[in-house]
């Protein structure tokens, strides 16, 4: 794994920008023509990650969403929330402001949106999916900060060679996926029968001008 200084991201993009070199803590999971995925354990100290999880579990107005599955409507198996970070009037919890600041410093990306998923136990999950690229400014990556229990993410290539990667997303860790990966890979958090405490993921994105809240994807 190459080691070097993480460059700042440009303000405007003509193509996806991911650092050419990994930092000394990063693990490069994918780095090819189909995109790049980096994993950084311990971006946030354990005591801070624990405090942020406890604060967000209680302070966030969590919502249950519904979606159609075959011929019936079912609950999305996790709780969700969303905040715009570029709205000065938004009532954003301080833990999210702190987490956003940490992620922006680590990546150099001016994230303006965060979607939260609360996995209450091992029965909560998210199916394999790719992010809707019309909800992201072209070229900008997606950064996932994990709090609470460690959950395993499955990352699968859509085309041959159809490799599958598994990443155990520990509390305080950061996973960064380049824009292109959403074209070529899916990612998801499968259910597990193992006893599991709660996990909160914060998915940071750079979104276009204000979207209607009711048009937002439930895959945040």
C-alpha positions in Angstrom: 0.0 0.0 0.0 1.5 3.3 -1.1 2.0 5.9 1.6 1.8 9.7 1.0 0.0 12.9 1.8 -3.7 13.1 1.1 -4.2 16.0 -1.4 -7.1 18.4 -1.1 -10.0 17.9 -3.5 -10.6 20.5 -6.2 -13.7 22.7 -5.8 -15.0 21.7 -9.2 -14.6 18.3 -10.9 -14.4 17.2 -14.5 -13.8 13.6 -13.3 -13.8 11.7 -10.1 -11.1 12.8 -7.7 -9.7 10.3 -5.2 -6.3 10.7 -3.6 -3.5 9.0 -5.7 -1.8 7.8 -2.5 -3.3 6.3 0.7 -2.5 7.8 4.1 -0.6 5.7 6.6 -3.9 4.4 8.1 -5.9 3.8 5.0 -6.6 0.4 3.5 -7.3 0.4 -0.2 -10.0 -2.1 -0.9 -10.6 -1.3 -4.6 -8.4 0.7 -6.9 -9.0 0.0 -10.6 -10.7 1.3 -13.7 -14.1 0.8 -12.0 -13.4 3.1 -9.1 -11.7 3.2 -5.7 -12.8 2.3 -2.2 -10.7 3.3 0.8 -11.2 2.2 4.4 -9.7 4.1 7.4 -10.1 2.5 10.8 -9.9 4.7 13.9 -10.6 8.1 12.2 -12.5 9.0 15.3 -11.3 8.0 18.8 -13.4 5.3 20.5 -14.6 7.5 23.3 -15.8 10.2 20.9 -17.4 7.6 18.6 -19.3 6.2 21.6 -20.4 9.6 22.7 -21.6 10.6 19.2 -23.6 7.3 18.9 -25.3 7.8 22.3 -26.2 11.5 21.4 -27.5 10.7 17.9 -29.5 7.6 19.1 -31.5 9.9 21.4 -31.4 13.3 19.6 -32.2 12.4 16.0 -35.9 12.4 14.9 -35.7 8.9 13.4 -38.3 7.8 10.8 -39.5 4.5 9.6 -40.0 4.4 5.8 -42.1 2.1 3.7 -41.4 0.6 0.3 -43.0 -1.9 -2.1 -41.7 -5.5 -2.1 -43.3 -7.6 -4.7 -47.0 -7.1 -4.2 -47.1 -5.6 -0.7 -45.7 -2.6 1.2 -43.2 -3.3 4.0 -41.1 -1.4 6.5 -37.6 -0.5 5.5 -35.6 -2.6 8.0 -33.8 0.3 9.7 -34.5 3.8 11.0 -33.5 6.8 8.9 -32.9 10.5 9.0 -31.4 13.2 6.8 -29.9 16.7 7.3 -28.6 19.3 4.9 -25.3 20.7 6.2 -25.5 23.9 4.0 -28.7 25.2 5.5 -27.9 27.7 8.3 -31.4 27.4 9.7 -31.3 23.6 9.9 -31.5 22.1 13.4 -28.4 19.8 13.0 -27.3 18.0 16.2 -23.8 19.0 17.4 -22.6 15.4 17.1 -23.3 15.6 13.3 -21.6 18.9 13.0 -18.6 17.5 14.7 -18.6 14.3 12.6 -19.0 16.4 9.4 -16.0 18.6 10.3 -13.8 15.5 11.0 -14.8 13.9 7.7 -14.3 17.1 5.7 -10.9 17.6 7.1 -9.9 14.0 6.5 -11.1 14.0 2.8 -10.9 17.6 1.7 -14.5 17.2 0.3 -17.1 19.9 1.0 -19.9 17.6 1.9 -23.3 19.3 2.2 -25.6 16.5 3.1 -25.7 13.5 5.5 -28.1 10.6 5.6 -28.3 8.5 8.7 -29.2 4.9 9.1 -29.8 3.3 12.5 -29.5 -0.5 12.6 -31.1 -1.4 15.9 -29.9 -5.0 15.9 -28.8 -7.8 13.6 -32.2 -8.0 12.0 -31.9 -4.5 10.5 -30.1 -4.3 7.1 -29.8 -2.7 3.8 -30.1 -4.6 0.5 -27.2 -4.5 -2.0 -27.6 -1.3 -4.0 -25.8 1.6 -5.7 -26.5 5.2 -4.8 -28.7 7.2 -7.2 -26.2 9.3 -9.1 -28.7 12.0 -9.9 -28.7 12.7 -6.2 -24.9 13.3 -6.1 -22.8 16.1 -7.8 -20.8 14.3 -10.5 -17.3 13.3 -9.5 -17.6 13.6 -5.7 -17.1 10.6 -3.5 -19.4 9.2 -0.8 -18.0 8.9 2.8 -19.5 6.5 5.4 -18.7 7.1 9.0 -19.6 4.2 11.4 -20.7 4.6 15.0 -21.8 1.9 17.5 -21.5 -1.8 16.8 -19.3 -3.3 14.0 -21.3 -4.5 11.0 -20.1 -6.2 7.9 -20.6 -4.6 4.5 -20.7 -6.7 1.4 -19.3 -5.0 -1.8 -20.0 -6.8 -5.0 -18.9 -6.0 -8.6 -21.8 -5.8 -11.1 -19.8 -7.2 -14.0 -17.2 -10.0 -14.4 -15.0 -10.6 -12.7 -17.8 -10.6 -10.1 -15.6 -10.4 -7.0 -17.1 -9.8 -3.5 -15.4 -8.0 -0.8 -16.3 -7.9 2.9 -15.4 -5.0 5.1 -16.1 -5.0 8.9 -17.0 -1.3 9.6 -15.8 -0.7 13.1 -16.9 2.3 15.2 -15.0 5.5 14.3 -14.0 4.1 10.9 -14.5 5.9 7.5 -15.2 4.2 4.2 -14.8 6.4 1.1 -16.2 5.3 -2.3 -15.4 7.1 -5.5 -18.2 8.3 -7.7 -17.5 5.6 -10.3 -17.9 2.8 -7.9 -21.7 3.4 -7.9 -21.7 2.4 -11.6 -19.8 -0.8 -11.1 -20.3 -2.0 -7.6 -23.2 -2.6 -5.1 -22.8 -2.3 -1.3 -25.1 -3.5 1.4 -25.3 -4.5 5.1 -26.8 -8.0 5.4 -28.8 -9.3 8.3 -27.1 -11.4 10.8 -28.3 -13.9 13.4 -25.5 -13.0 15.8 -26.4 -10.9 18.8 -25.7 -7.4 17.7 -25.9 -4.0 19.4 -27.0 -0.9 17.5 -25.1 0.8 14.8 -25.5 4.3 13.2 -24.0 5.1 9.8 -23.5 8.7 8.6 -23.4 8.8 4.8 -21.9 12.1 3.6 -22.5 13.3 0.1 -22.2 16.4 -2.1 -25.7 17.0 -3.4 -27.1 19.4 -6.0 -29.2 22.4 -5.2 -31.9 21.6 -2.6 -33.9 18.5 -3.3 -37.4 17.9 -2.0 -37.3 15.8 1.1 -40.1 13.5 -0.1 -38.1 12.7 -3.3 -35.1 11.5 -1.4 -33.9 7.9 -1.7 -34.5 5.4 1.2 -31.0 4.0 0.5 -29.4 7.0 2.3 
